[in-house]
Amino acid sequence: MLRRIRETIEREGLIKADELVVAGVSGGADSICLLSVLLELAGRLGIRTAAVHVHHRIRGAEADRDEAFVRKFCAGRGVPLLVYHRNVPELAKERGISLEEAGREVRYACFEEALRELSGDRLAVAHNRDDNAETVLFRLFRGSGLRGLSGMDFKAPLPCLEKTAFGAGSSLEGGGSSVLIRPLLEISRKEIEAYLLEREIPFCRDSTNASEEYGRNRIRLRILPEAGKINEEAAANIVRAAGMLKEAGRWMEREAAAWLDGQAAFEEEGPVVRLPGGALAALEPAMSGLVLRSALERLTGGLKDVTKQHTDSILELTKKGTGRRISLPGGVTARNEYGTLILSGGQAGQFPEPEDRMEERFLFPEEIWKEEELFGKRFRYRRVRRKPGQKIPENRYTKWFACDKIKGNLSLRGRRPGDWFQAFAAGGRQTVKAYMVNEKIPPDVRGRIPLLAEGSHVLWIAGRRASEAYRVTEECGWVLEVTVSGMQE
């Protein structure tokens, strides 16, 4: 097994000599195996190793036990360790997302922080072949496309932490570089347990892994074992098929991108993509869908919530008359104008390459003015010490927000599903969507109105409504002052 892992690392270029590899270690069999393997191979590869552990505050005493175990394990082997405590249940409740999703986002935010603190070069996680098979099935059941069905990669950028309120945007090479690595991705869970048993290496068992409350656990505990009764290599065959899909998908995506570059017109003001409807409709259905996905990705910087149903609906516009339009995820509108298909109003405000995309910009308040631009609007912001009795500006295009009420990072972005703000001082939520409908803001304009947000909680619908939750009171010392120019009615 060690030989195969080393071959994987060298073949895939996962680690270079003299690099510091930070392993995410939960205390379970997979992560303990990962750290043990890295330590065994450290001399041959010429690398250094450290570890990071995240206490999610979900499993009580069991989580405390895991932390104590990881601390002892690392101390006994001279491995530098950083431990983070995060209240995942509280954060999940605040954001209205599942514990599983919140835990993942918090975990990777802590991993990135550990990389910065330790000056690490790579983050190693313990995903194995069985995890990959589970991921492929999970995405299949959720209706994923070719890219999703391709499974995990050996190396990848860190997850898009700039999209969450749990961690700062990456200052590492990971804006688009492959910082995250998966050295165990070709190793089965059975092999991992055999390796630990042979070397008498202890590990912890997570009781939640036996719970069928989570979809992935049901796949692990029920579906894959049944598939193994049909063919004991079922998991390996699923991963093998995913690899073939990945190769085919990458070729098709390159062809789609080449067609898009040759046929489409891109305008950063808006932003707008113009496509020849007839030529698009003449493509094979699989290729036309990929072309549209590529166009939407360039508009918004991602493909969140975009499904085949959406791309099929866009293609249907080519068969309909001028003026017909539909709304799409990410604030995008598609319309047919005399045979030209026009996609407009994405959140990115630019056309980054897929490897270098960033969907939102983070604001780090300081006492000096900083500037950002989004959708053609210029924002200036700074942190200001409020003097006792100082009057709060009553200006449509300048707002003050109480710094002590801002708990996470702020982002300047377009609207997203689930965005909301506090409508009254005493409480009460209103969704941004409902507000825009009530205000009769045209659908093709809504996606281009900048929002200042903390996660899904919107502080300010620029030039319009501010959340009461961040209102400055007499007790406030520091305030965030934000002003915008270039707004139109």
C-alpha positions as CSV (number, residue, x, y, z in Angstrom):
1,M,0.0,0.0,0.0
2,L,2.8,2.4,0.8
3,R,4.4,1.8,-2.6
4,R,1.1,2.5,-4.3
5,I,0.6,5.7,-2.4
6,R,4.1,6.9,-3.1
7,E,3.5,6.1,-6.8
8,T,0.3,8.1,-6.7
9,I,2.0,11.1,-5.1
10,E,4.8,11.1,-7.7
11,R,2.6,10.4,-10.7
12,E,0.1,13.1,-9.9
13,G,2.7,15.6,-8.6
14,L,0.9,15.9,-5.3
15,I,3.9,17.0,-3.2
16,K,7.3,18.4,-3.9
17,A,10.5,18.0,-1.9
18,D,11.0,20.4,1.0
19,E,7.3,21.2,1.2
20,L,5.3,21.2,4.5
21,V,2.2,19.0,4.2
22,V,-0.6,19.8,6.7
23,A,-2.8,16.8,7.2
24,G,-6.4,17.1,8.4
25,V,-6.7,14.7,11.2
26,S,-10.0,13.8,12.9
27,G,-8.7,10.8,14.8
28,G,-10.6,8.3,12.6
29,A,-9.0,5.4,10.8
30,D,-8.7,7.3,7.4
31,S,-7.0,10.4,8.8
32,I,-4.7,8.5,11.2
33,C,-3.7,6.3,8.3
34,L,-3.0,9.4,6.2
35,L,-0.8,11.0,8.8
36,S,1.0,7.7,9.5
37,V,1.7,7.2,5.8
38,L,3.0,10.7,5.4
39,L,5.3,10.2,8.3
40,E,6.6,6.9,6.9
41,L,7.2,8.5,3.5
42,A,8.6,11.8,4.7
43,G,12.2,10.7,4.5
44,R,11.9,9.3,1.0
45,L,9.9,12.2,-0.3
46,G,11.9,14.9,1.5
47,I,8.9,16.5,3.1
48,R,7.8,17.9,6.5
49,T,4.5,17.1,8.1
50,A,2.1,18.9,10.5
51,A,-1.5,18.3,11.4
52,V,-4.8,20.2,12.1
53,H,-7.8,19.1,14.1
54,V,-11.2,20.7,14.2
55,H,-13.6,20.2,17.2
56,H,-17.1,20.8,15.9
57,R,-18.9,20.8,19.2
58,I,-21.4,18.3,18.0
59,R,-20.6,15.0,19.7
60,G,-19.9,16.2,23.2
61,A,-17.6,13.9,25.2
62,E,-16.9,11.8,22.2
63,A,-15.5,14.9,20.4
64,D,-13.4,15.7,23.5
65,R,-12.0,12.2,23.4
66,D,-11.1,12.6,19.7
67,E,-9.2,15.8,20.4
68,A,-7.3,14.3,23.3
69,F,-6.4,11.3,21.2
70,V,-5.1,13.4,18.3
71,R,-3.1,15.6,20.6
72,K,-1.5,12.5,22.2
73,F,-0.9,10.8,18.8
74,C,0.8,13.9,17.4
75,A,2.8,14.7,20.5
76,G,4.1,11.1,20.6
77,R,5.4,11.4,17.0
78,G,6.7,15.0,17.2
79,V,4.1,16.3,14.8
80,P,3.2,20.0,15.1
81,L,-0.6,20.3,15.6
82,L,-3.1,23.1,15.6
83,V,-6.6,22.5,17.1
84,Y,-9.6,24.7,16.4
85,H,-12.9,24.8,18.3
86,R,-15.9,25.9,16.3
87,N,-19.6,25.9,17.3
88,V,-21.0,24.2,14.1
89,P,-24.6,23.8,15.4
90,E,-24.8,27.5,16.2
91,L,-23.4,28.5,12.8
92,A,-25.7,26.0,11.0
93,K,-28.7,27.5,12.7
94,E,-27.6,31.1,11.9
95,R,-27.2,30.2,8.2
96,G,-30.2,27.9,7.9
97,I,-28.1,25.0,6.5
98,S,-27.5,21.4,7.6
99,L,-24.9,20.4,10.2
100,E,-23.1,18.4,7.5
101,E,-22.8,21.4,5.2
102,A,-21.8,23.8,8.0
103,G,-19.3,21.3,9.3
104,R,-17.6,21.0,6.0
105,E,-17.4,24.8,5.5
106,V,-16.1,25.4,9.0
107,R,-13.6,22.5,8.6
108,Y,-12.0,23.8,5.4
109,A,-12.0,27.4,6.8
110,C,-9.9,26.1,9.7
111,F,-7.7,24.0,7.4
112,E,-6.9,27.1,5.4
113,E,-6.2,29.1,8.6
114,A,-3.8,26.3,9.7
115,L,-2.0,26.5,6.4
116,R,-1.4,30.2,6.9
117,E,-0.3,29.9,10.5
118,L,2.1,27.0,9.7
119,S,3.2,28.4,6.4
120,G,2.2,25.1,4.9
121,D,2.4,24.2,1.2
122,R,-0.3,21.5,0.9
123,L,-3.4,20.4,2.8
124,A,-3.7,16.6,2.7
125,V,-7.2,15.1,3.4
126,A,-8.0,11.4,3.8
127,H,-10.6,10.8,1.1
128,N,-10.2,7.2,-0.1
129,R,-11.5,5.1,-3.0
130,D,-14.7,4.2,-1.1
131,D,-15.4,7.9,-0.3
132,N,-15.0,8.6,-4.0
133,A,-17.5,5.9,-5.0
134,E,-20.0,7.2,-2.4
135,T,-19.5,10.7,-3.8
136,V,-20.2,9.6,-7.4
137,L,-23.4,7.8,-6.3
138,F,-24.5,10.7,-4.1
139,R,-24.1,13.1,-7.0
140,L,-25.8,10.7,-9.4
141,F,-28.9,10.5,-7.1
142,R,-29.0,14.3,-6.9
143,G,-29.0,14.7,-10.7
144,S,-25.4,15.9,-11.2
145,G,-23.9,16.3,-14.7
146,L,-20.7,15.0,-16.2
147,R,-18.4,17.1,-14.0
148,G,-20.1,15.9,-10.8
149,L,-20.1,12.3,-11.9
150,S,-16.4,12.4,-12.5
151,G,-15.8,12.1,-8.8
152,M,-13.0,13.6,-6.7
153,D,-9.6,14.8,-8.0
154,F,-6.2,13.9,-6.6
155,K,-5.5,17.6,-6.2
156,A,-7.7,20.6,-6.3
157,P,-8.0,24.2,-5.1
158,L,-9.2,24.6,-1.6
159,P,-13.1,24.8,-1.5
160,C,-14.4,28.3,-2.3
161,L,-14.2,29.7,1.1
162,E,-14.8,33.2,-0.2
163,K,-18.5,32.1,-0.5
164,T,-18.9,31.5,3.2
165,A,-19.0,33.5,6.4
166,F,-16.8,31.1,8.2
167,G,-13.4,32.0,6.8
168,A,-11.5,34.6,4.9
169,G,-10.7,34.4,1.2
170,S,-7.5,32.6,0.4
171,S,-4.3,34.5,0.5
172,L,-2.4,31.3,-0.4
173,E,-1.7,30.1,-3.9
174,G,-5.1,28.5,-3.8
175,G,-7.1,31.2,-5.7
176,G,-6.8,28.6,-8.4
177,S,-3.8,26.4,-7.5
178,S,-3.9,22.9,-6.3
179,V,-3.3,23.2,-2.6
180,L,-5.7,20.4,-1.5
181,I,-4.4,16.8,-2.1
182,R,-5.8,13.3,-1.7
183,P,-3.0,10.8,-1.4
184,L,-5.3,7.9,-0.4
185,L,-7.7,8.3,-3.3
186,E,-6.8,4.9,-4.8
187,I,-6.8,3.0,-1.5
188,S,-9.8,1.2,-0.2
189,R,-11.2,1.5,3.3
190,K,-10.5,-2.2,3.8
191,E,-6.8,-1.7,3.0
192,I,-6.6,1.3,5.3
193,E,-7.9,-0.7,8.3
194,A,-5.6,-3.6,7.4
195,Y,-2.6,-1.2,7.4
196,L,-3.5,0.1,10.9
197,L,-4.2,-3.4,12.3
198,E,-0.8,-4.7,11.0
199,R,1.1,-1.8,12.6
200,E,-1.1,-1.8,15.7
201,I,-1.9,1.9,15.2
202,P,-4.9,3.0,17.3
203,F,-7.7,5.2,16.0
204,C,-11.1,6.6,17.1
205,R,-14.5,5.6,15.9
206,D,-17.1,8.3,15.1
207,S,-20.5,7.1,16.3
208,T,-22.2,9.4,13.7
209,N,-20.7,7.2,10.9
210,A,-23.2,4.5,12.0
211,S,-26.2,6.9,11.7
212,E,-28.3,6.7,8.6
213,E,-29.5,10.2,9.2
214,Y,-27.1,11.5,6.5
215,G,-27.5,10.5,2.8
216,R,-23.8,9.6,2.4
217,N,-24.0,7.3,5.4
218,R,-27.0,5.4,3.8
219,I,-24.9,4.9,0.7
220,R,-21.9,3.7,2.7
221,L,-23.9,1.4,5.1
222,R,-26.6,0.0,2.8
223,I,-26.1,0.6,-1.0
224,L,-22.4,-0.1,-1.4
225,P,-22.5,-3.3,0.7
226,E,-25.4,-4.5,-1.5
227,A,-23.5,-3.6,-4.6
228,G,-20.6,-5.6,-3.3
229,K,-22.7,-8.7,-3.2
230,I,-23.2,-8.4,-6.9
231,N,-19.5,-7.7,-7.5
232,E,-16.9,-7.3,-4.8
233,E,-15.1,-4.8,-7.0
234,A,-18.3,-2.6,-7.3
235,A,-16.7,0.4,-5.6
236,A,-13.6,0.2,-7.7
237,N,-15.7,-0.1,-10.9
238,I,-17.7,2.9,-9.9
239,V,-14.5,4.9,-9.5
240,R,-13.1,3.5,-12.8
241,A,-16.3,4.6,-14.6
242,A,-16.0,8.0,-13.0
243,G,-12.5,8.3,-14.3
244,M,-13.6,7.5,-17.9
245,L,-16.4,10.1,-17.6
246,K,-13.8,12.6,-16.4
247,E,-11.6,12.1,-19.4
248,A,-14.6,12.3,-21.8
249,G,-16.0,15.4,-19.9
250,R,-12.7,17.3,-20.0
251,W,-12.4,16.7,-23.8
252,M,-16.0,17.9,-24.3
253,E,-15.5,20.9,-22.1
254,R,-12.5,21.9,-24.1
255,E,-14.5,21.6,-27.3
256,A,-17.4,23.6,-25.8
257,A,-15.0,26.4,-24.6
258,A,-13.4,26.6,-28.1
259,W,-16.8,26.9,-29.7
260,L,-17.8,29.5,-27.2
261,D,-14.6,31.6,-27.8
262,G,-15.1,31.4,-31.6
263,Q,-18.9,32.1,-31.7
264,A,-19.8,34.2,-28.7
265,A,-19.5,37.9,-28.0
266,F,-18.6,38.9,-24.5
267,E,-19.3,42.3,-23.0
268,E,-18.0,43.1,-19.5
269,E,-20.5,45.9,-19.0
270,G,-23.6,44.1,-17.7
271,P,-22.1,41.5,-18.1
272,V,-23.4,40.0,-21.3
273,V,-22.8,37.0,-23.5
274,R,-24.3,36.9,-27.0
275,L,-24.7,33.6,-28.8
276,P,-25.9,32.8,-32.3
277,G,-29.1,30.9,-31.6
278,G,-29.2,29.0,-34.8
279,A,-25.6,27.7,-34.6
280,L,-26.1,26.8,-31.0
281,A,-29.3,24.8,-31.7
282,A,-27.5,23.0,-34.5
283,L,-25.0,21.5,-32.1
284,E,-25.4,18.0,-30.6
285,P,-27.6,18.3,-27.5
286,A,-24.7,17.3,-25.2
287,M,-22.4,19.9,-26.7
288,S,-25.0,22.7,-26.7
289,G,-25.6,22.1,-23.0
290,L,-21.9,22.3,-22.2
291,V,-21.6,25.5,-24.2
292,L,-24.4,27.1,-22.2
293,R,-22.9,25.8,-18.9
294,S,-19.5,27.3,-19.9
295,A,-21.2,30.7,-20.8
296,L,-23.1,30.7,-17.5
297,E,-19.9,29.9,-15.6
298,R,-18.1,32.8,-17.1
299,L,-21.0,35.1,-16.2
300,T,-21.3,34.1,-12.6
301,G,-18.0,32.4,-11.7
302,G,-19.7,29.1,-10.9
303,L,-22.6,26.8,-11.7
304,K,-24.4,26.6,-8.4
305,D,-28.0,25.4,-8.8
306,V,-27.7,25.2,-12.6
307,T,-29.2,22.0,-13.9
308,K,-29.9,20.4,-17.3
309,Q,-33.5,21.7,-17.0
310,H,-32.1,25.2,-17.1
311,T,-29.9,24.7,-20.1
312,D,-32.8,22.9,-21.9
313,S,-35.0,25.9,-21.1
314,I,-32.4,28.3,-22.7
315,L,-32.3,26.2,-25.8
316,E,-36.1,26.3,-26.1
317,L,-35.8,30.1,-26.4
318,T,-34.1,29.6,-29.8
319,K,-37.3,28.1,-31.1
320,K,-39.5,31.0,-29.8
321,G,-40.1,34.5,-30.9
322,T,-38.2,37.7,-30.1
323,G,-38.6,39.1,-26.6
324,R,-39.1,35.8,-24.8
325,R,-37.0,35.5,-21.7
326,I,-36.4,33.3,-18.6
327,S,-34.7,33.8,-15.3
328,L,-31.8,31.6,-14.2
329,P,-29.8,30.9,-11.0
330,G,-27.1,33.5,-10.2
331,G,-29.2,36.5,-11.2
332,V,-28.9,35.6,-14.9
333,T,-31.5,36.4,-17.5
334,A,-31.7,34.6,-20.9
335,R,-33.6,36.2,-23.8
336,N,-34.0,35.8,-27.6
337,E,-33.6,38.8,-29.7
338,Y,-34.0,38.2,-33.4
339,G,-32.2,34.9,-33.3
340,T,-29.4,36.0,-30.9
341,L,-29.5,34.4,-27.5
342,I,-28.5,36.9,-24.9
343,L,-27.4,35.9,-21.4
344,S,-26.9,38.8,-19.0
345,G,-26.7,39.9,-15.4
346,G,-24.3,37.5,-13.7
347,Q,-22.8,38.1,-10.3
348,A,-19.1,38.0,-11.3
349,G,-19.0,41.3,-13.2
350,Q,-16.2,39.9,-15.3
351,F,-15.2,36.9,-17.4
352,P,-12.5,35.0,-15.4
353,E,-11.1,31.8,-16.7
354,P,-12.5,28.7,-14.9
355,E,-9.2,28.1,-13.1
356,D,-9.1,31.7,-11.7
357,R,-12.6,32.6,-10.7
358,M,-13.7,34.5,-7.6
359,E,-17.4,35.2,-7.3
360,E,-17.3,37.8,-4.6
361,R,-14.8,40.2,-3.0
362,F,-14.3,40.4,0.7
363,L,-14.2,43.6,2.7
364,F,-11.8,43.9,5.5
365,P,-12.7,47.2,7.3
366,E,-9.8,49.4,8.2
367,E,-9.4,53.0,9.2
368,I,-8.3,54.0,5.7
369,W,-10.6,54.2,2.6
370,K,-10.6,51.2,0.4
371,E,-12.4,50.8,-2.9
372,E,-14.2,48.1,-4.8
373,E,-16.3,48.0,-8.0
374,L,-19.1,45.7,-8.8
375,F,-21.7,45.9,-11.6
376,G,-20.3,49.3,-12.6
377,K,-20.9,50.7,-9.1
378,R,-18.0,52.0,-7.1
379,F,-17.9,51.3,-3.3
380,R,-15.7,53.0,-0.8
381,Y,-15.6,51.7,2.8
382,R,-13.6,52.2,6.0
383,R,-13.8,51.6,9.7
384,V,-14.5,54.7,11.7
385,R,-14.4,55.5,15.4
386,R,-17.8,57.1,16.3
387,K,-17.7,60.1,18.6
388,P,-20.2,60.3,21.4
389,G,-23.4,61.9,20.2
390,Q,-22.2,62.0,16.6
391,K,-25.1,62.1,14.2
392,I,-25.7,59.0,12.0
393,P,-25.8,60.0,8.3
394,E,-29.2,59.8,6.7
395,N,-28.0,59.3,3.1
396,R,-29.4,56.9,0.6
397,Y,-25.9,56.2,-0.8
398,T,-23.9,56.2,2.5
399,K,-24.6,53.8,5.3
400,W,-23.1,53.2,8.7
401,F,-23.2,49.7,10.3
402,A,-22.3,48.7,13.9
403,C,-18.9,46.8,13.8
404,D,-19.7,44.9,17.0
405,K,-22.7,43.3,15.3
406,I,-20.7,42.0,12.4
407,K,-19.5,38.5,13.4
408,G,-18.1,37.1,10.1
409,N,-16.5,38.3,6.9
410,L,-18.5,40.6,4.6
411,S,-18.9,40.1,0.9
412,L,-19.9,42.5,-1.9
413,R,-21.9,40.4,-4.4
414,G,-25.0,39.8,-6.4
415,R,-28.1,38.2,-4.9
416,R,-28.5,34.5,-4.2
417,P,-31.3,32.2,-3.2
418,G,-32.1,32.5,0.5
419,D,-30.7,36.1,1.0
420,W,-32.6,38.0,3.7
421,F,-32.5,41.0,5.9
422,Q,-34.0,42.1,9.2
423,A,-37.0,44.3,8.3
424,F,-37.8,45.8,11.8
425,A,-35.8,46.8,14.8
426,A,-37.8,44.3,16.9
427,G,-37.0,41.5,14.5
428,G,-38.7,39.8,11.6
429,R,-37.0,38.6,8.4
430,Q,-37.8,39.5,4.8
431,T,-36.2,37.8,1.9
432,V,-34.4,40.0,-0.7
433,K,-36.5,38.3,-3.4
434,A,-39.8,39.3,-1.7
435,Y,-38.5,42.9,-1.2
436,M,-37.5,43.2,-4.9
437,V,-40.9,41.8,-6.0
438,N,-42.8,44.2,-3.6
439,E,-40.7,47.1,-4.9
440,K,-41.5,46.1,-8.5
441,I,-37.8,46.0,-9.5
442,P,-37.7,44.5,-13.0
443,P,-36.4,40.9,-13.0
444,D,-33.5,41.7,-15.4
445,V,-32.3,44.4,-13.0
446,R,-32.5,42.4,-9.7
447,G,-29.3,40.4,-10.4
448,R,-27.2,43.5,-11.0
449,I,-28.0,45.3,-7.7
450,P,-25.0,45.0,-5.4
451,L,-25.5,43.5,-2.0
452,L,-23.3,43.9,1.1
453,A,-23.8,40.6,3.0
454,E,-22.6,38.5,5.9
455,G,-23.3,35.0,4.7
456,S,-27.0,35.1,3.7
457,H,-27.8,38.0,5.9
458,V,-27.8,41.2,3.7
459,L,-26.6,44.3,5.5
460,W,-27.5,46.6,2.6
461,I,-29.3,46.4,-0.7
462,A,-27.1,49.1,-2.2
463,G,-29.0,52.4,-2.6
464,R,-32.2,50.9,-1.2
465,R,-32.8,49.0,2.1
466,A,-30.5,48.3,5.0
467,S,-30.9,45.5,7.7
468,E,-32.1,46.7,11.1
469,A,-29.9,44.1,12.7
470,Y,-26.7,46.2,12.1
471,R,-28.2,49.6,13.0
472,V,-25.8,52.0,14.8
473,T,-26.9,52.9,18.3
474,E,-25.5,55.4,20.9
475,E,-23.5,52.6,22.4
476,C,-21.6,51.8,19.3
477,G,-17.9,52.7,19.2
478,W,-16.6,51.5,15.8
479,V,-18.7,51.7,12.7
480,L,-18.3,50.5,9.1
481,E,-18.9,53.4,6.7
482,V,-19.9,52.4,3.2
483,T,-20.6,54.7,0.3
484,V,-21.6,53.9,-3.3
485,S,-21.5,55.9,-6.4
486,G,-22.8,55.2,-9.9
487,M,-26.3,54.1,-8.8
488,Q,-29.2,54.9,-11.0
489,E,-32.9,54.8,-10.4
